[in-house]
Amino acid sequence: MTFTKKIMLAAATAAIALPVAAQERTLQLGHLANEENSWHQASLRFAEEVENLTEGRIAVEVYPNDSLGREIDLINGMQLGTVDMTITGESLQNWSPMAALLAVPYAYSSLEQMDEVASGEIGDEIEQEIIERAQVRPIAYFARGPRELTANRAIETPEDLNGLRMRVPNVPLFVNVWSALGAQPTPMAFSEVFTSLQNGTIEGQ
């Protein structure tokens, strides 16, 4: 079973650590999940905590449903300074190879084991590489549950994956793993999945 970590990122430390005399500032946090998702609920709680801890000097506006942009676009935006924060994780492999280590299929037997890795020396190395290569700064980890494969036909053995046109995140790790299993992975933004399943562009995700 594969577990992954999602990382909330800020474009710079200044986004979360401003001097006492700083002017009021509004930060934008975009993510791909809908309003009912735990990511969104966590983002709203994060916004509350930031407002409380800065005594109202910093506000965080939360944009769900890719409404501020797709995940890769948001990472690019943080690098350019046009976006402040997003929730992401292994997608950072496109800049930082080590970012995918917390999403390697079957590498962890439990969330507890992965927490130990993320909180230890390996986690520190991952964070440092993300800062240096992706030019964004992790400010918090939280666990996402296991990924699940859904398809328009039964998948009961690895052979059933042969030729399956399936959506995967735009991450080399997932493209390579599913290709090795015989599927035809197609990198695609999550917001495009439902329509692509309806029109037959993909058969699973």
Stockholm file with secondary structure:
# STOCKHOLM 1.0

chainA/1-205         MTFTKKIMLAAATAAIALPVAAQERTLQLGHLANEENSWHQASLRFAEEVENLTEGRIAVEVYPNDSLGREIDLINGMQLGTVDMTITGESLQNWSPMAALLAVPYAYSSLEQMDEVASGEIGDEIEQEIIERAQVRPIAYFARGPRELTANRAIETPEDLNGLRMRVPNVPLFVNVWSALGAQPTPMAFSEVFTSLQNGTIEGQ
#=GR chainA/1-205 SS CCCEEEEEEESSGGGTCCCTTCCCEEEEEECSSCTTSHHHHHHHHHHHHHHHHTTTSEEEEEECTTTTCCHHHHHHHHHHTSCCEEEESGGGGGTCGGGGGGGCTTCCSSHHHHHHHHHSHHHHHHHHHIIIIICCEEEEEEEECCCCCCBSSCCCSGGGGTTCEEEECSCHHHHHHHHHTTCEEEECCGGGHHHHHHHTSCSBC
#=GC SS_cons         CCCEEEEEEESSGGGTCCCTTCCCEEEEEECSSCTTSHHHHHHHHHHHHHHHHTTTSEEEEEECTTTTCCHHHHHHHHHHTSCCEEEESGGGGGTCGGGGGGGCTTCCSSHHHHHHHHHSHHHHHHHHHIIIIICCEEEEEEEECCCCCCBSSCCCSGGGGTTCEEEECSCHHHHHHHHHTTCEEEECCGGGHHHHHHHTSCSBC
//
